[in-house]
Amino acid sequence: MGWLDWRGAEVKQAYDAAARSALFTVAKEIVAAAKKEVPELEGDLKDSGKAVKSRTKKPTSLLGFGGPKAQHAIRWHENREGVSFKRGRKKRFLADPFNLIAERRVRSEYRDELRRRGVG
């Protein structure tokens, strides 16, 4: 039958769903790693970290730190030179985990998600 059984739209939808799921899973891992490095005094910045699932059909995910209580902390930690932090906390608390985790884990999580869905 060949081309008569073409399910291109169905396959594309499955690949996109797998990509959205994989990106969200990895985004949560990155935020969890960043929370171990984020400087904290009262915990407002640490508590504000989150990953958000895409609300579109596009394979995207959002992650970050912020919110009204965290604004002072963000200004302090992102814009000060020579600031020292305690107990393994640091200035690049989100960028470093992202750079360390993202590329490797997105590939493997996407592959695993495709297998779970029976597509890959």
Buried (B, 14 or more C-beta within 10 A) or exposed (E): EEEEEEEEEEEEEBBBBBBBBBBBBBBBBBBEBBBEBBBBEEEBBBBBBBBBBBEEEEBBBEBBBEBEEBEEBBEBBEEEEEEEBEEEBBBEBBEBBBEEBBEEBBEEBBEBBBEEEEBE
